[in-house]
């Protein structure tokens, strides 16, 4: 018995690892790799796992952790900055796609109102994580179509929570009138509960995290975070709401505190493993024998879904933005489904809202949509130009040039690897010099902050040579490494020094004991935490960049004040 269990574990790990390596080489998302592994490991293929119940509990935990991380990434400040796009275009696109899809399935599929409504909501979803990351990588996030697409996906994240909360209502609604009445009653209850949990939890959670943080124990901090996640799921279940709603709110609450990044770092390993298990189980759920006999239906559904989302989104955005080309680009970027689409359909099957056979056909369709989504985002500009040329429309008049300035001609600039508090202080020091600053960070919020403060901002990993070349590091005046993670700093310093042996590199560290190691790796100067880091760095900047002392004299007081607050 023990040998059989180990045999299954080893075979599944071998299969998943091999598939993920292949998908990484092809540049495909790891989510698709997990799904493929689940399909191949299932009873309809290799038969390694004969029952998905063996892993279902772990997959439920995976969903909970995924909702927590989504809540953690949800930013009220970004929501307020994009309020017009989020509430206006986001609500219109989501409502229109849900309504049209619902009517189409009710008429053509002979489905119940509840099933059609849930499917419509699933089709309306688009992945914030996929869209924002790929647009960042393509340097289109701050373009007009990138900002609009991101605003719409922000609303859809919140809409997904609403759809999840309404699943219990859909389970018991027998006709359209009952469904509308029950939805209206439930929505009010859900809204009151959500507001209560959010307002009540904000102050309590911040105080709790500050107390736990003062104990300086990483183990207690991780356990407290896990307790918060599971406790939020339990509170939601007390009000007969899906556990994922409370978990999402818990993520939102912690995401507004100073502990957000610490929590994200601690939970990421749990999240990644459990999400992998969730998508493997999802692959196990799929019935491969359904593909061949229902292949025309699957292709028809895929085409219909893409066209509905593309046409409706393009029309709504074009009317709002008064730019058809821009609307078409947003439509292409958001014509895919996402992980919420899969979760809604799976929950619909579990609650017997959606027929299992048709639900599996939908899951296959959504997975194919995910596979094609990266291509649609990647080639959204060239596809838009192609369509506009077919229509005889001048692309110059319809597609705005709103991209980030090209950095290839930039020289004598400063590169900030990390735009946290230290990065902001360096910007303050250089504020009066007129020296261009390029900020590189993997946190989208830090990238937005840098851009708002007038820096050239790049989203990416500074250990990636492609990212460094995008910042024209070869012509830079100096480079600063300001990240908190010491191992990451060591890796970054080694790579940058190997590629750019003459570049002045100034590093920030937490512990004085690390200074000697970093200097041996090739750092030009190293500073430990505290007030001295910014004041000493001011002096180093003056020496390295040959800046007159008088020009930076006033900045010293600014630095001192920033540490007092």
Secondary structure as the mmCIF struct_conf table of DSSP 4:
data_model
#
loop_
_struct_conf.conf_type_id
_struct_conf.id
_struct_conf.beg_label_comp_id
_struct_conf.beg_label_asym_id
_struct_conf.beg_label_seq_id
_struct_conf.end_label_comp_id
_struct_conf.end_label_asym_id
_struct_conf.end_label_seq_id
HELX_RH_AL_P HELX_RH_AL_P1 UNK A 2 UNK A 26
TURN_TY1_P TURN_TY1_P1 UNK A 27 UNK A 27
HELX_RH_AL_P HELX_RH_AL_P2 UNK A 30 UNK A 41
BEND BEND1 UNK A 42 UNK A 42
TURN_TY1_P TURN_TY1_P2 UNK A 43 UNK A 46
BEND BEND2 UNK A 48 UNK A 48
BEND BEND3 UNK A 50 UNK A 50
TURN_TY1_P TURN_TY1_P3 UNK A 52 UNK A 52
HELX_RH_AL_P HELX_RH_AL_P3 UNK A 53 UNK A 73
HELX_RH_AL_P HELX_RH_AL_P4 UNK A 76 UNK A 81
TURN_TY1_P TURN_TY1_P4 UNK A 82 UNK A 82
HELX_RH_AL_P HELX_RH_AL_P5 UNK A 83 UNK A 83
HELX_RH_PI_P HELX_RH_PI_P1 UNK A 84 UNK A 90
HELX_RH_AL_P HELX_RH_AL_P6 UNK A 91 UNK A 108
BEND BEND4 UNK A 109 UNK A 109
HELX_RH_AL_P HELX_RH_AL_P7 UNK A 113 UNK A 124
HELX_RH_AL_P HELX_RH_AL_P8 UNK A 128 UNK A 137
TURN_TY1_P TURN_TY1_P5 UNK A 138 UNK A 139
TURN_TY1_P TURN_TY1_P6 UNK A 141 UNK A 142
BEND BEND5 UNK A 143 UNK A 143
HELX_RH_AL_P HELX_RH_AL_P9 UNK A 144 UNK A 165
TURN_TY1_P TURN_TY1_P7 UNK A 166 UNK A 166
HELX_RH_AL_P HELX_RH_AL_P10 UNK A 167 UNK A 172
BEND BEND6 UNK A 175 UNK A 175
HELX_RH_AL_P HELX_RH_AL_P11 UNK A 176 UNK A 214
TURN_TY1_P TURN_TY1_P8 UNK A 215 UNK A 216
HELX_RH_AL_P HELX_RH_AL_P12 UNK A 218 UNK A 238
TURN_TY1_P TURN_TY1_P9 UNK A 239 UNK A 240
HELX_RH_AL_P HELX_RH_AL_P13 UNK A 243 UNK A 255
TURN_TY1_P TURN_TY1_P10 UNK A 256 UNK A 256
BEND BEND7 UNK A 257 UNK A 257
TURN_TY1_P TURN_TY1_P11 UNK A 258 UNK A 259
HELX_RH_AL_P HELX_RH_AL_P14 UNK A 260 UNK A 285
BEND BEND8 UNK A 286 UNK A 286
TURN_TY1_P TURN_TY1_P12 UNK A 288 UNK A 288
HELX_RH_AL_P HELX_RH_AL_P15 UNK A 289 UNK A 293
TURN_TY1_P TURN_TY1_P13 UNK A 294 UNK A 294
HELX_RH_AL_P HELX_RH_AL_P16 UNK A 295 UNK A 321
TURN_TY1_P TURN_TY1_P14 UNK A 322 UNK A 322
HELX_RH_AL_P HELX_RH_AL_P17 UNK A 324 UNK A 333
TURN_TY1_P TURN_TY1_P15 UNK A 334 UNK A 334
BEND BEND9 UNK A 336 UNK A 336
HELX_RH_AL_P HELX_RH_AL_P18 UNK A 339 UNK A 350
TURN_TY1_P TURN_TY1_P16 UNK A 351 UNK A 352
BEND BEND10 UNK A 353 UNK A 354
HELX_RH_AL_P HELX_RH_AL_P19 UNK A 356 UNK A 378
TURN_TY1_P TURN_TY1_P17 UNK A 379 UNK A 379
HELX_RH_AL_P HELX_RH_AL_P20 UNK A 380 UNK A 391
TURN_TY1_P TURN_TY1_P18 UNK A 392 UNK A 392
HELX_RH_AL_P HELX_RH_AL_P21 UNK A 395 UNK A 398
BEND BEND11 UNK A 399 UNK A 399
HELX_LH_PP_P HELX_LH_PP_P1 UNK A 403 UNK A 406
TURN_TY1_P TURN_TY1_P19 UNK A 408 UNK A 409
BEND BEND12 UNK A 412 UNK A 412
STRN STRN1 UNK A 414 UNK A 417
BEND BEND13 UNK A 420 UNK A 420
HELX_RH_AL_P HELX_RH_AL_P22 UNK A 421 UNK A 430
TURN_TY1_P TURN_TY1_P20 UNK A 431 UNK A 434
STRN STRN2 UNK A 437 UNK A 441
BEND BEND14 UNK A 442 UNK A 442
HELX_RH_AL_P HELX_RH_AL_P23 UNK A 444 UNK A 452
TURN_TY1_P TURN_TY1_P21 UNK A 453 UNK A 454
STRN STRN3 UNK A 456 UNK A 459
BEND BEND15 UNK A 460 UNK A 460
TURN_TY1_P TURN_TY1_P22 UNK A 462 UNK A 463
BEND BEND16 UNK A 464 UNK A 464
HELX_RH_AL_P HELX_RH_AL_P24 UNK A 465 UNK A 470
TURN_TY1_P TURN_TY1_P23 UNK A 471 UNK A 472
HELX_RH_3T_P HELX_RH_3T_P1 UNK A 473 UNK A 475
BEND BEND17 UNK A 477 UNK A 477
STRN STRN4 UNK A 478 UNK A 481
BEND BEND18 UNK A 484 UNK A 484
HELX_RH_AL_P HELX_RH_AL_P25 UNK A 486 UNK A 499
TURN_TY1_P TURN_TY1_P24 UNK A 501 UNK A 502
BEND BEND19 UNK A 503 UNK A 503
STRN STRN5 UNK A 505 UNK A 509
BEND BEND20 UNK A 510 UNK A 510
HELX_RH_3T_P HELX_RH_3T_P2 UNK A 512 UNK A 514
HELX_RH_AL_P HELX_RH_AL_P26 UNK A 515 UNK A 521
TURN_TY1_P TURN_TY1_P25 UNK A 522 UNK A 522
BEND BEND21 UNK A 524 UNK A 524
STRN STRN6 UNK A 525 UNK A 528
BEND BEND22 UNK A 529 UNK A 530
HELX_RH_AL_P HELX_RH_AL_P27 UNK A 531 UNK A 545
TURN_TY1_P TURN_TY1_P26 UNK A 546 UNK A 546
HELX_RH_AL_P HELX_RH_AL_P28 UNK A 549 UNK A 564
#
